[in-house]
């Protein structure tokens, strides 16, 4: 194991032996590495104890560590021969927090200092662990995208989470409303950027029966921090706690935050958005649903049960 311990501190291995994740040399100084994004401290602690790393609790902890200033790292190599690279930003819009626990491909510059190895990130994207094919956008360039393979509409699964007061909430109780269900977390920077757009949607479309719900990946123990964030950002829609990557997959989303689905009044998923939502695109989807709903109501009033035609409703 190429991980060193100095006194009581955990240090990053600097061994320059074989690195299984080194993919290719693009240009002098710029390399591309494949590995897993982890918390530099928690990962080493787990390795020191001989415990596997990567549970949902580990990822939640990694998010909290990132918020407190503990750097994330890229774990490269095979079990027993791991090299850690502390991740550094090249640009302010580069973000890897939403990749915590995931397999990624990173392009950047490697440097060494203070017996540690650093990787200045130029680009980062998620990769499929089984096929090694890219499945996510580069950091800072996340786009909402809906693959053509999505077969919609489909019945939305039930989702049961706790609200900020600790009370149980069920997605099924919103039947009859148009729901914008957004999966996010306080430690996910792209998620934070979405909040103003979602709050604007809630304001503008509430009269049409639209309900935005924020399903946070933050655990119940993180409730005080979530409440603080909600107050600071003046979030005007319900926030539920305890969402997981499995929750996202059940709704047909990738495991990477953020992710959003739109559910119609019949409880069917009609739109999936992977990545940051764009307010303009979200409005297009909602306008379409509202128009269909309005047209259906007018038609029902024009042709009520029993065949009596109403003359009071404009065509």
N, C-alpha and C positions, 0 to 999 in steps of 0.2 A: 504494500500500500504506500503510495507516494504522497503521504500526508505527514507533516511534521508537527510536533508539539514542542513549544518553547516555554519553559516554566509552566505557568497555569494557562497561558494564552494559547489559542489555536491559530496556527499559521498555515498559510497556503503553500502547498508543495511547489517547488520550483524545478523539479527534476526535468531534464531536457531529453529524456528518453523517448521511446516511440509514443506518439500521440495518435490514438485510433481515430479521433474525430477530425484530424487535419485533412480537409478535402482537396484543396488546391491553392496554388499561389497565383493570384490574379495579376499583381504588379508588385514591384519592390516594396516591401513593408506591409502590404495588404494581404491578409490571409482570410480564409473562410474555414470556420470550425463548426462541427456538428456536436451537439451535446444537450444537456438538460439544464434549465435555469433553476437555480436553487438559492436558498439563503446560505451565505458563506459561513455563517456561524453554526446554524442548526444542522447543516449537512455534516460538518466535521464532528459535531457532538454525537450525531447518530452513528457515524462511522466509528468513532472511538468506542462507543458502547456495543458495536456490532449489530445495530438495529437497522432494518430497512428504512429508507427515506422515500417519501412520496405520498403518504396518506393524506386524506382531506385535511386532517388536523395539522399536518406538516405545512401544507400550502397556506392554510389560514394563518399559521404562525409566521410563515415567511412574509406574508403581507404586512403583518404587524411589525415585524423586524424592519422591513423596508421603510415603513412610515417613520420608524424611530431612528433611521439613519444607518442601520446596519446594511452593508452593501450586498447586493445579489451577486451570484457568480455563475459561470458556465462550467458544469462538470463534464469533462471530456474523457473518453476512454471506456474501457470495460471494467467490470467489477474486479477489485483488487489492484487495478492499475489506473487510478483516476488522477487527473490533473485538474485543478480548479483555476479559473481565470476570473478575477474580480472585474465586473462589468463597469465600464465608465462611459459617460455620454460624450458624443462628438458634437451633437446639436441639442438644443433645448427641447425639441419636439420628439427626440428619440425616447422611447419608453419600452421597457420589457417587463414591467410588473405584471401585466396581464398575461405574460407567458410563464409565470412561476409554475414549476412542476412539469412543464411541457418540453418535448423534444424540439429543438430549434436549430436553424442554420444561421450563423452570425458571421458577417464580414467586418473586419476591423484591423486595428494595429495592435500588436502585442508589445508590451514593455515590461521591464523588471525593475523593482524598487523595494527596498526594505525586506528582502527575502520573500517577496510575493510576486506573483505574475498578474498583470493587468491586461485587459482587452478593451481598447477604446472602440465603441460600437459605431459602425457606419450604417449598417443595415441588419435587420433581424427579421426572420420569418419563421412561422411554425412549420414543422414537417410531420408527415404521417410516420409513426414509428414502424409500421409494417411495410410501407412502400417507399419511404424516403422521398416521396413527392411533396412539393410545397402545397400547403393547404391554408396558409394565412398570408396577409399582406405585410409589407415591410412596416417596421415601426414608424409611427408618425404619419402613415399614409393609409390608415385603415379606411376602407370604403364599405358602405352598406352594399351587400350583394345577395342576390337570391338565385341560386343555381336553377337551371332549367329542369334539373332532375326532380325538383320538388313537385310532388303531386298534391295539389291543393284544390278545394278545402279538405281538411281532415278534422275529425273530432279532437278537440283539445283534451289532454289528460287532466286529471284532477291534480291540484297543487295545494298542499296544506302547509302553511308556515305560521309564524308568530308575528304579530304586529309590534310596534314599539312599546306598547303597554304590556306585552306578554300574552295577549289574548290570541287564541287560534283563529286563523282566517282561512277560508276555502275559496279557491277560484270559482268553483261551481256556484257560489252564492251571487256571482255577478251576472249570471245568465239573464239575458234581456238587455244588456248593455254592450256597446262596442268597447273592447278592452285592448289597451296597448300595454302589454306585459314586457317590462324591460328588466333584464338580468344585469346586475351591476355590483360594484363593491366600492367602499370608500377608498381602498388602496389602489384602485384601478384608475389611472390618470385619464385614459380615453373616456371612461364612464363618467367621470366628473365633468368632462367637457360637454357631455350630452344633456346634462340636467337643465340648463336654461331652455333648450329647445323643447324638452318634455314638459316643463312647467308652462311654457307658452301654449303648447298643444292643449294642456288641461284647461287653461283659461279660455281659449278660443272655442273649444269643441264640447265643453261640459253641457251646454244647452242642447246639444244634439245627442246626448246620452253616451258620450265617450268618457271612459274612465281609464286614466293612466295608473298603473301599479308598478312600483319599483321593488323587484324581488332581489334583495341584497344577499351577496355571498357572505357577508359579515355574520359571525356567530352571535348568539344571544348575549354572550359575555361582552361583546363589543357595542352593546346598545347605547351606553353613554356617548361614545364617540360618534355613532350614527346620528343620535339626537342633536348633538352639537352641529354636525354637518348640515342636517336638515334645517336647523334654525338659521345658520349662517347663509345658506343658499336660498332660503325662503321657499323650500320645496312645498308645493301645494297639492300633492297627491299621496296616497297611502304608501308607506314603506313596510315591507315584510322582511323578516330576517331568517337566515338559515338556508338559503337556496344553495344548491350544490351543482357540480359539473354534471352529475347524473340527471338533475332536474332539467338542465338545458338540453341534454341529449333526448330526453323524453318528448321535448317540444320540437325536436328536429333541428336543433341548433348545434354548432360546434361547442366544444368545451371552453374555448377562449372567450373571455369577457371583452367587450359587452356583446349582448345579443338581445333581440327584440322580436316578439311575435304580435300580430294583430289578430284578435279573435272577434268574430261577428256575434250578432245577438243570439244566434242559435248555438253558440258555444263551439264554433268551428274555427280552426286556424286558417286564415285566408292569406296571410303574408308572413314571411320570415325574413328578418334582416340580420345578417351576420356582420358585426363590426359597428362602427359609429353610425347612429341614425342621422340622416340629414332632414332637417325640418321641412324643407320644400318637398322632398320625396314622400315623407310621412303624411303630409297634408294631402298629396295626390291620392294616396291609398284611402285615407279617411273620407275625403270628398266623394270618392267613388262609392264607398259604402253608404254614406249619408244619402246620396242621390238615389241609389237603389232602394233604400229604405223608404224615402219620401215617395218615390214612384209607386212602390208596392202599397203604401198606405192610401194614396189617392185612388189607385185601382180598386182597392178593397171597399172604399167608401162609394165609389161609382157603381160598384156591383156588389151590394151587400147580400148576405144570405137571404134566400127567398126570392131573389131575382128582382127586387125593387131598386130602381136606379135613383140615386141621389142627384138632385140638380143644384145643390148648394156648394159643391166642391169644384173649383176650377180645374179644367183639364190640364 
